[in-house]
């Protein structure tokens, strides 16, 4: 899986490249020119005009001999039927005919098609054409709760911005949150396609608003693809500050694709922040493809160890994978400490996605330390997802140090999800040392999600009674997290006993959907420990969904350990956000030691934001002088 920021960096470039490609296609394709003229005429007159029948002849006049084409369908149903067939045909001829049929359809028919065909493969394309002709109506439909997936701000405001940017910005200002920012960005992109300078004026009008930085970045990223020299000159003309920084970041993100060496040089002149790292990483990635030696030399020549190390970590996934030992040696030469460890483990994790055996071979050459530990976990985790048997066999040949033993759980858990029976056989036939119990419980948790019966069969093979009980507890706990009713039925079917831990787990999951029922069940339990734990978990879960009802229920509980447990749960959940409420609840705990402890934890949290209020609450608490002094000394000093 590639890092999310790669998608972020590629998005403006892809958009800009799409604009340029579309512009070139429209400039050279008579069909597209005619369609654009037709749409413009429709938009200006408010009516739909028929497509001229001479368009195709004009388009083919100077190329191939004219081939007789079937006439376009002349009624609604025939057009819709043919569109359904053309949607399955990706040939150029089919796409051109589809385009002509769509242009033949009036706005009213397009809207009728959209409403009548919610699952049609052509629906998205039809919506796009309708929006291009009726952007204000599309906006109204979106605001009235329409399909935001297709009637989205990007599409709508992209068209609104082409015809009347000022009005489009005015409409966008009426939106809020993400939709407002997306709408304004779409307008600026539409304007920039025709005149980046005009788009820059619009961006400058948003001075002081949080979105302005992102607008600068997007504009200059796209502008660079249209005219790099003009975009660079415009960035240089901006006054120093955040606007200039964001403009350069956007410009250099795209310029790194076109001239990575120069983008690197300019990036080194930026202020030392995350923007600089992103720009240099992007330039290095493309420079290394053109001239890897020059790119590595440029990286090695950076004087700052911190900058060099951070860049190595951020660029680790882009480095060559044909000689991983050489790359790891380079990390050791150009960085040290935590930065070297992170770069090494990140690189090997990405290598393991393509070639886990090669990554494992590198680990065998590493000394024990943080890089070794992280790499072992990352590589084995990746490997065991695709081939747990191979990952396990390799692990068994390695020195059985602490990291190796802990990694067995990951491999066996992945194997249990893919091949439950094989995992069970391996578990009982392999000596995992002091990790045997942990691996068994981990397998049980994962088996419960996919094959609880296999998990139960596994517990029957365990000779150690205490381990068998713990595994059964993990099985029920995992099942309860998914479906508490299924967990109850499973326990009844296999006559599994209820213990305190599972009572709390079942009650917690039950209370998420039916708190009153869970509360009644918790109070019906006869075992004091089971009842106390179940009541505590009901209070905890219920409080998150309906604090008033949960508090009322706890307040009405009879005095004793059960009520104390519920109050502790309320105090634990509220002390960070409502310390005064938590403090008053904790005062109601009947057990002296538990009351002081809960009050103390609450005061410690309260002191962080309002020490005076916390001190005043203690002094007016009604506690004994000895208890007050203890709380002050232990928690308020």
C-alpha positions as CSV (number, residue, x, y, z in Angstrom):
1,X,0.0,0.0,0.0
2,X,1.5,3.3,-1.0
3,X,1.6,6.2,1.4
4,X,-1.5,8.6,1.4
5,X,0.7,11.6,0.7
6,X,1.6,10.1,-2.7
7,X,-2.1,10.2,-3.7
8,X,-2.2,13.8,-2.3
9,X,0.8,14.8,-4.4
10,X,-0.4,13.1,-7.5
11,X,-4.0,14.5,-7.4
12,X,-3.2,18.1,-8.6
13,X,-0.9,16.8,-11.2
14,X,-3.4,14.3,-12.6
15,X,-6.1,17.1,-12.7
16,X,-3.7,19.4,-14.5
17,X,-2.7,16.8,-16.9
18,X,-6.3,16.0,-17.6
19,X,-7.0,19.7,-18.4
20,X,-4.1,19.8,-20.8
21,X,-5.0,16.5,-22.5
22,X,-8.7,17.6,-22.8
23,X,-7.7,21.0,-24.2
24,X,-5.4,19.4,-26.8
25,X,-8.1,16.8,-27.8
26,X,-10.8,19.5,-28.1
27,X,-8.5,21.7,-30.2
28,X,-7.8,18.8,-32.7
29,X,-11.2,17.1,-32.7
30,X,-14.0,18.7,-34.8
31,X,-16.5,16.6,-32.9
32,X,-15.4,18.0,-29.6
33,X,-15.3,21.6,-31.0
34,X,-18.9,21.2,-32.3
35,X,-20.1,19.7,-29.0
36,X,-18.5,22.6,-27.1
37,X,-20.1,25.2,-29.4
38,X,-23.4,23.4,-29.0
39,X,-23.2,23.3,-25.2
40,X,-22.3,27.0,-25.2
41,X,-25.2,27.9,-27.4
42,X,-27.5,25.9,-25.3
43,X,-26.3,27.6,-22.1
44,X,-26.7,31.1,-23.6
45,X,-30.2,30.6,-25.1
46,X,-31.6,28.3,-22.5
47,X,-32.8,25.9,-25.2
48,X,-31.4,22.7,-26.6
49,X,-30.5,22.7,-30.3
50,X,-30.1,19.7,-32.5
51,X,-26.7,18.6,-33.5
52,X,-25.9,19.4,-37.2
53,X,-25.9,16.3,-39.3
54,X,-22.8,17.5,-41.2
55,X,-20.5,17.2,-38.2
56,X,-19.3,13.7,-38.9
57,X,-18.8,14.4,-42.6
58,X,-16.7,17.4,-41.7
59,X,-14.7,15.4,-39.3
60,X,-13.8,12.7,-41.9
61,X,-13.6,14.9,-45.0
62,X,-9.8,15.0,-45.2
63,X,-9.0,11.6,-43.6
64,X,-10.7,8.3,-44.4
65,X,-13.3,7.7,-47.1
66,X,-16.8,8.3,-45.8
67,X,-18.4,5.2,-44.2
68,X,-22.1,5.2,-44.1
69,X,-23.3,5.2,-40.4
70,X,-26.6,4.2,-39.1
71,X,-28.9,7.2,-38.5
72,X,-29.2,8.4,-34.9
73,X,-32.2,7.1,-33.1
74,X,-35.1,9.6,-33.2
75,X,-37.1,8.7,-30.1
76,X,-36.4,8.4,-26.4
77,X,-36.7,4.7,-25.9
78,X,-34.5,3.9,-28.9
79,X,-31.8,6.3,-27.6
80,X,-31.9,4.8,-24.2
81,X,-31.7,1.2,-25.5
82,X,-28.7,2.0,-27.7
83,X,-26.9,3.8,-24.9
84,X,-27.3,0.6,-22.8
85,X,-25.5,-1.3,-25.5
86,X,-22.8,1.3,-26.1
87,X,-22.0,1.4,-22.4
88,X,-20.5,-2.1,-22.8
89,X,-18.4,-1.2,-25.8
90,X,-15.1,0.6,-25.3
91,X,-14.2,1.1,-28.9
92,X,-13.6,4.5,-30.3
93,X,-16.5,4.2,-32.7
94,X,-18.8,3.3,-29.9
95,X,-17.6,6.2,-27.8
96,X,-18.1,8.7,-30.7
97,X,-21.6,7.5,-31.4
98,X,-22.4,7.6,-27.7
99,X,-21.2,11.2,-27.6
100,X,-23.5,12.1,-30.6
101,X,-26.5,10.5,-29.0
102,X,-26.0,12.3,-25.7
103,X,-25.6,15.6,-27.5
104,X,-28.9,14.9,-29.3
105,X,-30.7,14.6,-26.1
106,X,-32.4,17.7,-24.6
107,X,-31.9,18.7,-21.0
108,X,-35.3,17.5,-20.2
109,X,-34.6,14.1,-21.6
110,X,-31.3,13.9,-19.8
111,X,-33.0,14.7,-16.5
112,X,-35.7,12.1,-17.3
113,X,-33.0,9.5,-18.0
114,X,-31.2,10.3,-14.7
115,X,-34.4,9.8,-12.6
116,X,-35.6,6.7,-14.5
117,X,-32.3,4.8,-14.5
118,X,-30.7,4.8,-11.0
119,X,-28.4,1.9,-11.8
120,X,-27.6,2.5,-15.5
121,X,-23.9,2.3,-16.4
122,X,-24.3,5.6,-18.3
123,X,-25.9,7.5,-15.5
124,X,-22.8,9.2,-14.2
125,X,-21.9,10.5,-17.7
126,X,-25.5,11.7,-18.3
127,X,-25.4,13.5,-15.0
128,X,-22.2,15.2,-16.0
129,X,-23.6,16.4,-19.3
130,X,-26.8,17.6,-17.6
131,X,-24.8,19.5,-15.0
132,X,-22.7,21.2,-17.7
133,X,-25.9,22.5,-19.3
134,X,-27.8,23.3,-16.0
135,X,-25.2,24.0,-13.3
136,X,-27.5,26.2,-11.2
137,X,-30.3,23.7,-11.3
138,X,-27.9,21.0,-10.3
139,X,-26.7,23.1,-7.3
140,X,-30.3,23.6,-6.2
141,X,-30.9,19.8,-6.4
142,X,-27.7,19.1,-4.4
143,X,-28.8,21.7,-1.7
144,X,-32.2,20.1,-1.5
145,X,-30.7,16.7,-0.5
146,X,-29.9,15.2,-3.9
147,X,-27.4,12.6,-4.8
148,X,-24.2,14.2,-3.5
149,X,-22.0,11.4,-5.0
150,X,-22.9,12.5,-8.6
151,X,-24.4,16.0,-7.9
152,X,-21.2,17.1,-6.2
153,X,-19.6,20.5,-5.7
154,X,-16.5,19.7,-7.8
155,X,-18.6,19.0,-10.9
156,X,-21.2,21.7,-10.3
157,X,-18.9,24.6,-9.4
158,X,-16.4,23.6,-12.1
159,X,-19.1,24.4,-14.7
160,X,-20.4,27.5,-12.8
161,X,-16.9,28.9,-12.7
162,X,-16.4,28.7,-16.4
163,X,-19.4,31.0,-17.2
164,X,-19.5,33.4,-14.3
165,X,-16.8,33.0,-11.7
166,X,-17.9,35.9,-9.6
167,X,-21.4,34.5,-9.2
168,X,-20.0,31.0,-8.6
169,X,-17.8,32.3,-5.8
170,X,-20.9,34.1,-4.3
171,X,-22.8,30.8,-4.4
172,X,-19.9,28.9,-2.9
173,X,-19.7,31.3,0.0
174,X,-23.2,30.2,1.0
175,X,-21.9,26.6,1.6
176,X,-20.0,25.6,4.7
177,X,-17.2,23.3,5.8
178,X,-15.5,21.0,3.3
179,X,-18.1,21.7,0.6
180,X,-17.4,25.4,0.7
181,X,-13.6,24.8,0.2
182,X,-14.2,22.3,-2.5
183,X,-16.6,24.6,-4.3
184,X,-14.2,27.5,-4.3
185,X,-11.3,25.3,-5.4
186,X,-13.4,24.0,-8.3
187,X,-14.2,27.6,-9.4
188,X,-10.5,28.6,-9.3
189,X,-9.5,25.5,-11.2
190,X,-12.1,26.4,-13.9
191,X,-10.8,29.9,-14.1
192,X,-7.2,28.9,-14.1
193,X,-7.7,26.6,-17.1
194,X,-8.4,29.8,-19.1
195,X,-6.4,32.4,-17.2
196,X,-4.1,31.6,-14.3
197,X,-3.5,35.3,-13.7
198,X,-7.2,35.9,-13.2
199,X,-7.4,32.9,-10.9
200,X,-4.5,34.3,-8.8
201,X,-6.5,37.5,-8.3
202,X,-9.4,35.4,-7.0
203,X,-7.1,33.5,-4.6
204,X,-5.7,36.8,-3.3
205,X,-9.2,38.0,-2.4
206,X,-9.3,35.3,0.3
207,X,-6.6,36.9,2.3
208,X,-6.9,36.0,6.0
209,X,-9.0,32.9,5.4
210,X,-7.6,29.5,6.4
211,X,-8.3,28.0,2.9
212,X,-6.1,30.5,1.1
213,X,-2.9,28.5,1.6
214,X,-4.4,25.4,0.0
215,X,-5.8,27.5,-2.8
216,X,-2.4,29.0,-3.6
217,X,-0.9,25.5,-3.6
218,X,-3.5,24.0,-5.9
219,X,-3.4,27.0,-8.3
220,X,0.4,27.0,-8.7
221,X,0.6,23.2,-9.0
222,X,-1.8,23.3,-12.0
223,X,-0.3,26.5,-13.4
224,X,3.1,24.8,-13.5
225,X,1.8,22.3,-16.0
226,X,0.3,24.9,-18.2
227,X,3.3,27.3,-18.2
228,X,6.1,26.6,-15.8
229,X,8.1,29.8,-16.5
230,X,5.0,32.0,-16.0
231,X,4.1,30.2,-12.8
232,X,7.6,30.5,-11.5
233,X,7.7,34.2,-12.3
234,X,4.3,34.7,-10.5
235,X,5.6,32.8,-7.4
236,X,8.7,34.9,-7.3
237,X,6.6,38.1,-7.4
238,X,4.7,37.1,-4.3
239,X,5.7,38.8,-1.0
240,X,7.4,36.5,1.5
241,X,5.1,34.8,3.9
242,X,2.7,31.9,4.0
243,X,1.1,32.7,0.6
244,X,4.5,32.6,-1.1
245,X,5.5,29.4,0.8
246,X,2.3,27.6,-0.3
247,X,2.6,28.8,-3.9
248,X,6.2,27.5,-4.1
249,X,5.1,24.2,-2.6
250,X,2.4,23.8,-5.2
251,X,4.7,24.9,-8.0
252,X,7.6,22.6,-7.0
253,X,5.4,19.6,-6.5
254,X,4.6,19.7,-10.2
255,X,8.0,21.0,-11.3
256,X,9.6,18.0,-9.7
257,X,8.1,15.9,-12.4
258,X,9.3,18.2,-15.2
259,X,12.8,19.3,-14.0
260,X,13.6,17.4,-10.8
261,X,17.2,18.6,-10.5
262,X,16.1,22.3,-10.6
263,X,13.1,21.5,-8.3
264,X,15.6,20.1,-5.8
265,X,17.8,23.2,-6.0
266,X,14.8,25.5,-5.4
267,X,13.4,23.3,-2.7
268,X,16.7,23.5,-0.7
269,X,16.0,27.3,-0.6
270,X,12.6,26.9,1.1
271,X,12.2,27.4,4.9
272,X,12.9,24.3,6.9
273,X,9.4,22.8,7.5
274,X,7.2,19.9,6.3
275,X,6.6,21.7,2.9
276,X,10.3,21.6,2.2
277,X,10.5,17.9,3.0
278,X,7.5,17.1,0.7
279,X,9.1,19.1,-2.2
280,X,12.5,17.6,-1.8
281,X,11.1,14.1,-1.5
282,X,9.1,14.5,-4.7
283,X,12.0,16.0,-6.6
284,X,14.3,13.2,-5.4
285,X,11.9,10.5,-6.4
286,X,11.8,11.7,-10.1
287,X,15.5,12.7,-10.2
288,X,16.6,9.2,-9.1
289,X,14.7,7.7,-12.0
290,X,16.6,9.9,-14.5
291,X,20.1,9.9,-12.8
292,X,20.2,7.9,-9.6
293,X,23.9,8.6,-8.9
294,X,23.4,12.4,-9.1
295,X,20.3,12.2,-6.9
296,X,22.1,10.2,-4.2
297,X,25.1,12.5,-4.4
298,X,22.8,15.5,-3.9
299,X,21.3,13.9,-0.9
300,X,24.7,13.0,0.6
301,X,25.9,16.5,0.2
302,X,23.3,18.0,2.6
303,X,25.2,19.3,5.6
304,X,22.4,19.1,8.1
305,X,22.2,15.5,9.6
306,X,18.7,16.2,10.7
307,X,17.5,17.2,7.3
308,X,19.4,14.4,5.6
309,X,18.0,11.8,8.0
310,X,14.4,13.0,7.8
311,X,14.6,13.0,4.0
312,X,16.0,9.4,4.0
313,X,13.1,8.2,6.1
314,X,10.5,10.0,4.0
315,X,12.0,8.7,0.7
316,X,12.8,5.2,1.9
317,X,10.0,3.6,0.0
318,X,11.1,5.2,-3.3
319,X,14.6,3.8,-3.2
320,X,15.7,0.9,-5.5
321,X,14.8,-2.7,-4.3
322,X,17.3,-4.6,-6.5
323,X,20.1,-4.3,-3.9
324,X,18.5,-3.8,-0.5
325,X,21.7,-4.4,1.5
326,X,23.4,-1.5,-0.3
327,X,20.4,0.7,0.5
328,X,20.5,-0.3,4.2
329,X,24.3,0.4,4.2
330,X,23.5,3.9,2.7
331,X,21.1,4.6,5.6
332,X,23.9,3.7,8.0
333,X,26.3,6.0,6.2
334,X,24.1,9.0,5.8
335,X,22.0,9.0,9.0
336,X,22.1,7.6,12.6
337,X,20.0,7.0,15.6
338,X,16.2,6.9,15.4
339,X,16.2,8.4,11.9
340,X,18.4,5.5,10.6
341,X,16.2,3.0,12.4
342,X,13.0,4.4,10.9
343,X,14.4,4.6,7.4
344,X,15.6,1.0,7.6
345,X,12.4,-0.4,8.9
346,X,10.2,1.6,6.6
347,X,12.3,0.5,3.6
348,X,12.2,-3.2,4.5
349,X,8.4,-3.0,5.2
350,X,7.8,-1.8,1.7
351,X,10.3,-4.3,0.2
352,X,8.4,-7.1,2.0
353,X,5.2,-6.2,0.1
354,X,7.0,-7.2,-3.2
355,X,9.8,-9.6,-2.0
356,X,9.5,-10.7,1.6
357,X,12.3,-13.2,1.2
358,X,14.7,-10.4,0.2
359,X,13.7,-8.3,3.2
360,X,14.1,-11.3,5.5
361,X,17.6,-11.9,4.1
362,X,18.5,-8.3,5.1
363,X,17.2,-8.8,8.6
364,X,19.5,-11.9,9.0
365,X,22.5,-9.5,8.5
366,X,21.3,-6.9,11.0
367,X,22.4,-6.4,14.6
368,X,19.8,-6.6,17.4
369,X,18.4,-3.2,18.1
370,X,15.4,-0.9,17.4
371,X,15.8,-1.2,13.6
372,X,16.0,-5.0,13.9
373,X,12.9,-5.2,16.1
374,X,10.8,-2.9,14.0
375,X,11.9,-4.6,10.8
376,X,11.2,-8.1,12.1
377,X,7.7,-7.1,13.1
378,X,6.9,-5.3,9.9
379,X,8.4,-7.8,7.5
380,X,6.8,-10.9,9.2
381,X,3.5,-9.1,9.4
382,X,3.5,-8.4,5.7
383,X,4.8,-11.8,4.8
384,X,2.3,-13.8,6.9
385,X,-0.6,-12.0,5.2
386,X,0.4,-13.5,1.9
387,X,2.2,-16.7,2.9
388,X,2.0,-17.5,6.6
389,X,3.6,-20.9,6.1
390,X,6.7,-19.5,4.6
391,X,6.9,-16.7,7.2
392,X,6.6,-19.3,10.0
393,X,9.3,-21.6,8.5
394,X,11.7,-18.7,8.2
395,X,11.0,-17.6,11.8
396,X,11.7,-21.1,13.1
397,X,15.2,-20.9,11.6
398,X,16.1,-17.6,13.3
399,X,17.7,-17.1,16.7
400,X,14.9,-17.4,19.2
401,X,15.3,-14.0,20.8
402,X,12.6,-11.9,22.4
403,X,11.4,-10.2,19.1
404,X,11.2,-13.6,17.3
405,X,9.1,-15.1,20.0
406,X,6.7,-12.2,20.1
407,X,6.3,-12.3,16.3
408,X,5.0,-15.9,16.3
409,X,1.6,-14.5,17.5
410,X,1.2,-12.4,14.3
411,X,2.1,-15.3,12.0
412,X,-0.2,-17.8,13.8
413,X,-3.1,-15.4,14.0
414,X,-2.9,-14.7,10.2
415,X,-2.7,-18.5,9.6
416,X,-5.7,-19.1,11.9
417,X,-7.8,-16.7,9.8
418,X,-6.7,-18.3,6.5
419,X,-6.4,-22.0,7.4
420,X,-7.9,-22.7,10.8
421,X,-7.3,-26.5,10.9
422,X,-3.7,-26.1,9.7
423,X,-3.1,-23.4,12.3
424,X,-4.4,-25.7,15.1
425,X,-2.3,-28.6,14.0
426,X,0.9,-26.4,13.9
427,X,0.1,-24.9,17.3
428,X,-0.1,-28.3,19.0
429,X,2.9,-29.8,17.1
430,X,5.3,-26.8,17.6
431,X,7.1,-25.7,20.8
432,X,6.8,-21.9,21.0
433,X,8.4,-21.8,24.4
434,X,7.1,-19.1,26.8
435,X,4.9,-17.7,24.0
436,X,2.7,-20.8,23.7
437,X,-0.1,-19.5,25.9
438,X,-0.1,-16.0,24.3
439,X,-0.2,-17.5,20.8
440,X,-3.0,-19.8,21.8
441,X,-5.1,-16.9,23.2
442,X,-4.3,-14.7,20.1
443,X,-5.4,-17.5,17.8
444,X,-8.6,-18.0,19.8
445,X,-9.5,-14.3,19.4
446,X,-9.0,-14.5,15.6
447,X,-10.6,-17.9,15.1
448,X,-13.7,-16.7,16.9
449,X,-14.3,-14.2,14.1
450,X,-14.1,-16.7,11.3
451,X,-14.8,-20.2,12.7
452,X,-15.9,-20.3,16.4
453,X,-16.6,-24.1,16.2
454,X,-13.0,-24.7,15.1
455,X,-11.8,-22.5,18.0
456,X,-13.9,-24.5,20.5
457,X,-12.5,-27.7,19.1
458,X,-9.0,-26.3,19.7
459,X,-9.8,-25.7,23.3
460,X,-10.8,-29.3,23.8
461,X,-7.2,-30.4,22.8
462,X,-5.6,-28.2,25.5
463,X,-4.6,-30.3,28.5
464,X,-3.8,-27.5,30.9
465,X,-7.1,-26.6,32.6
466,X,-6.2,-23.0,33.4
467,X,-5.0,-22.3,29.8
468,X,-8.1,-24.0,28.4
469,X,-10.3,-21.7,30.6
470,X,-8.4,-18.6,29.4
471,X,-8.8,-19.6,25.8
472,X,-12.5,-20.2,26.3
473,X,-12.8,-16.8,27.9
474,X,-11.0,-15.2,24.9
475,X,-13.3,-17.1,22.5
476,X,-16.5,-15.8,24.2
477,X,-15.1,-12.3,24.5
478,X,-14.3,-12.1,20.8
479,X,-17.7,-13.5,19.9
480,X,-19.5,-11.0,22.2
481,X,-17.7,-8.1,20.5
482,X,-19.3,-9.1,17.2
483,X,-22.7,-10.5,18.3
484,X,-23.5,-10.8,22.0
485,X,-26.6,-12.9,21.3
486,X,-24.6,-15.4,19.3
487,X,-22.1,-15.6,22.2
488,X,-24.9,-16.4,24.6
489,X,-26.2,-19.1,22.3
490,X,-22.8,-20.5,21.9
491,X,-22.2,-20.7,25.6
492,X,-25.5,-22.5,26.1
493,X,-24.8,-24.9,23.3
494,X,-21.4,-26.0,24.6
495,X,-22.4,-25.6,28.3
496,X,-19.6,-23.1,28.9
497,X,-19.6,-21.4,32.4
498,X,-20.1,-17.7,32.8
499,X,-17.2,-16.0,34.6
500,X,-16.7,-12.4,35.8
501,X,-14.8,-11.3,32.7
502,X,-17.3,-12.6,30.2
503,X,-20.2,-11.3,32.3
504,X,-18.8,-7.8,31.9
505,X,-18.0,-8.2,28.2
506,X,-21.5,-9.5,27.4
507,X,-23.1,-6.8,29.4
508,X,-21.1,-4.1,27.7
509,X,-21.9,-5.2,24.2
510,X,-25.6,-5.8,25.1
511,X,-25.9,-2.3,26.6
512,X,-24.8,-0.7,23.3
513,X,-28.1,-1.5,21.8
514,X,-30.5,-2.4,24.7
515,X,-29.1,-0.8,27.9
516,X,-32.3,-1.4,30.0
517,X,-32.3,-5.1,29.1
518,X,-28.5,-5.4,29.8
519,X,-29.0,-3.6,33.1
520,X,-31.8,-5.9,34.2
521,X,-29.7,-9.0,33.3
522,X,-26.7,-7.6,35.2
523,X,-28.7,-7.1,38.3
524,X,-30.2,-10.6,38.0
525,X,-26.8,-12.3,38.3
526,X,-26.3,-14.1,41.6
527,X,-22.5,-14.3,41.7
528,X,-21.3,-11.0,43.4
529,X,-18.2,-10.6,41.2
530,X,-20.1,-11.3,38.0
531,X,-22.8,-8.9,39.0
532,X,-20.3,-6.1,40.0
533,X,-18.4,-6.4,36.7
534,X,-21.5,-6.6,34.6
535,X,-23.0,-3.5,36.3
536,X,-19.8,-1.6,35.9
537,X,-19.7,-2.4,32.1
538,X,-23.4,-1.5,31.7
539,X,-22.8,1.9,33.3
540,X,-19.7,2.5,31.1
541,X,-21.4,1.6,27.9
542,X,-24.8,3.3,28.7
543,X,-23.1,6.5,29.8
544,X,-21.6,6.9,26.3
545,X,-25.0,6.8,24.6
546,X,-27.3,8.3,27.2
547,X,-25.6,10.0,30.1
548,X,-28.7,11.1,31.9
549,X,-30.4,7.7,31.8
550,X,-27.2,6.0,32.9
551,X,-26.7,8.4,35.8
552,X,-30.3,8.0,36.9
553,X,-29.9,4.2,36.9
554,X,-26.7,4.2,38.9
555,X,-28.1,6.7,41.4
556,X,-30.9,4.3,42.2
557,X,-28.7,1.3,42.8
558,X,-28.6,0.0,46.3
559,X,-25.5,0.8,48.5
560,X,-22.6,-1.6,48.2
561,X,-19.8,-2.9,46.0
562,X,-22.0,-3.1,42.9
563,X,-23.0,0.6,43.1
564,X,-19.4,1.6,44.0
565,X,-18.2,-0.1,40.8
566,X,-20.8,1.7,38.7
567,X,-19.9,5.1,40.2
568,X,-16.2,4.5,39.6
569,X,-17.0,3.8,36.0
570,X,-18.9,7.1,35.7
571,X,-16.0,9.0,37.4
572,X,-13.5,7.4,35.1
573,X,-15.4,8.4,32.0
574,X,-16.2,12.0,33.0
575,X,-13.1,13.2,34.9
576,X,-11.2,14.4,31.8
577,X,-14.1,16.5,30.4
578,X,-16.2,17.2,33.4
579,X,-14.0,16.9,36.5
580,X,-16.5,18.6,38.8
581,X,-19.2,16.0,37.9
582,X,-16.7,13.2,38.3
583,X,-15.6,14.6,41.7
584,X,-19.2,14.8,43.0
585,X,-19.9,11.2,41.9
586,X,-16.7,9.9,43.5
587,X,-17.7,11.5,46.8
588,X,-20.7,9.1,46.8
589,X,-18.5,6.0,46.9
590,X,-19.1,4.2,50.2
591,X,-15.7,2.5,50.4
592,X,-13.2,4.9,52.0
593,X,-10.1,3.7,50.1
594,X,-11.9,3.5,46.7
595,X,-13.5,6.9,47.3
596,X,-10.1,8.6,48.0
597,X,-8.5,6.9,45.1
598,X,-11.2,8.0,42.6
599,X,-11.2,11.5,44.0
600,X,-7.4,11.7,43.7
601,X,-7.4,10.6,40.1
602,X,-10.1,13.2,39.3
603,X,-8.2,16.0,41.1
604,X,-5.0,15.1,39.2
605,X,-6.9,15.6,35.9
606,X,-8.7,18.7,37.1
607,X,-5.5,20.3,38.3
608,X,-4.2,20.4,34.7
609,X,-6.8,23.0,33.6
610,X,-8.1,24.6,36.8
611,X,-5.9,24.0,39.9
612,X,-7.8,26.7,41.9
613,X,-11.2,25.0,41.3
614,X,-9.8,21.6,42.2
615,X,-8.3,22.9,45.5
616,X,-11.6,24.7,46.3
617,X,-13.6,21.5,45.6
618,X,-11.4,19.5,48.0
619,X,-11.7,22.1,50.8
620,X,-15.5,22.2,50.5
621,X,-15.9,18.4,50.1
622,X,-17.0,17.6,53.6
623,X,-14.3,15.0,54.0
624,X,-12.3,14.7,57.2
625,X,-9.3,17.0,57.7
626,X,-7.0,14.0,57.4
627,X,-8.5,13.0,54.1
628,X,-8.4,16.5,52.7
629,X,-4.7,16.9,53.6
630,X,-3.9,13.5,52.0
631,X,-5.6,14.5,48.8
632,X,-3.8,17.8,48.7
633,X,-0.4,16.2,49.4
634,X,-0.8,13.2,47.1
635,X,-2.6,14.7,44.1
636,X,-2.5,18.5,44.2
637,X,1.2,19.2,44.9
